[in-house]
Amino acid sequence: MSSIAVGATVPAFSAAATGGRTIQSGDFAGKFLVVYFYPKDSTPGCTQEGQDFRDLYPEFQALNADILGVSRDSVKSHETFKCKQEFPFELLSDPDETLCALFDVMKMKNMYGKQVRGVERSTFLIGPDGQLVAEWRKVSVKGHAAAVLEAIRAAAN
């Protein structure tokens, strides 16, 4: 269960980001904000998910929405990933799992027959008023970015 319920105000957060910045949630007041959590930079599913958000980014922008990707990777790893994939949005580094805990995305997963603790691919849509509009958990990458875009279209009307 999410520590933030749909309809509730998302607590303020900040994190180190690409571009040498510290991003604060308040920077996006008055806009829709998509915060997507992914397990690891430069892995196939995570790369595809980022590319899908990248390819639809102009449409997100047209709806007054911005995007942030979050993983436990370092800012240096994020810089390489962002540059290689030409992501137009920032990636947040969460090595101490502060944001992961806030959005309750750390889960036990099976990997090669072993139980491992990792990031469950999840996306959260925060409205211009700072309230959680929608959440997607156990995300399948295919078609996901388009589904998030449709949710913003619906919420904006």
Buried (B, 14 or more C-beta within 10 A) or exposed (E): EBEBEEEEEBEEBBBBBBEEBEBEBEBBEEBBBBBBBBBBBEEEBBBBBBBBBBEBBEBBBEEEBBBBBBBBBEBEBBBBBBEEBEBBBBBBBBEEEEBBEBBBBBBEEEEEEEEEEBBBBBBBBBBBEBBBBBBBBEBEBEEBBBBBBEBBEEBEE
